[in-house]
Amino acid sequence: MKIEFSASSRKAQGTGASRRLRNTGRTPGIVYGGGEPTLIDLDHNSLYHLLRKEIFHASVLTMELDGKKEQVLLRDFHMHPFRQQVQHIDLQRVEKNKKIHMKVPLHFINAEISPGVKVSGGVVSHVMNDLDIICLPDDLPEFIEVDLSSLTLTHSVHVADLKLPKGVGVAGHGNIGAGVVATVQIPRGAVEAAAATAVATDAAAAPAADAKAAAKPAAKPAAGAAAAKPAAAAKPAAAKPAAKK
């Protein structure tokens, strides 16, 4: 899908000139790269709706500037702090044979059929939502798919696992391939609920065990044991005859 829009070059610059432009429904901007920077302005409403489209942020765009078409990339834009108003936009010209760096969105698919979700009841956590890539303008993808169909519980999808389109590489330095893109984990609330249930079960089982132990009869004496005989009563001493006088 190609995106086209129109812009006009402008001469006036500065805070006052930009404010006057915005008051007339135009948005100031600049185009740089491939020559001298050019000051431009665009229709605000058209630009605002274009910025709401994901493809506008990760595609080679066609800009018609004063009747001449140019290939550009969106590099930056600034919004009003609390109004729905685009304050400024930065665009970069594209050179057909020069590689570009872009952030492209990641589209996650098949999460609902992954073993970690379907079998283990886990939840997918998206660690990355976009990826910084390097490629020629003609090879720039609108997005990159992340297939989660084989993702199991507590395991992750890494950058090295992604299937990149032909001519597209990951930008950056170091061990980029080890970066985590998505993972499946048991929700923290479910873990806490399971722990609370286990504690409650143990607490309920303890009184029952005590009652069962108290209900057991006393142990019987061992068979063949001789019964204890009562001690013989002491005999009174015989009285001696009185001595004769």
Summary of the structure (lengths in Angstrom):
residues: 245
radius of gyration: 41.7
end to end distance: 151.9
largest distance: 167.9
contacts: 599
relative contact order: 0.11
helix: 26%
strand: 32%
